[in-house]
Amino acid sequence: MSQLARKSANLSLDSNLVSQARDLKINISRAAEDGIKSAVKAEQERLWRLENAEAIAASNKYVEEHGLPLAKYRQF
């Protein structure tokens, strides 16, 4: 199993939050990484929706006007 490359980073965090995390024995680096990973994923999804908004709108318009393709074969 290969390990991911790690990079040190300096972060400024709310001191009360850091104290609470330490008291709860939360791995602050891992929690920060998880939060950054979540923020990156959300931004990538937002950008994808913006980049594909025209195609999504066209698909939605088609379905509104013509119904779902192959709908007659649906069994529910």
Contacts in CASP RR format, 6 or more apart in sequence:
PFRMAT RR
TARGET T0000
AUTHOR 0000-0000-0000
METHOD contacts of the structure
MODEL  1
MSQLARKSANLSLDSNLVSQARDLKINISRAAEDGIKSAVKAEQERLWRL
ENAEAIAASNKYVEEHGLPLAKYRQF
11 32 0 8 1.000
13 28 0 8 1.000
13 32 0 8 1.000
18 28 0 8 1.000
21 28 0 8 1.000
21 31 0 8 1.000
22 28 0 8 1.000
49 56 0 8 1.000
68 74 0 8 1.000
END
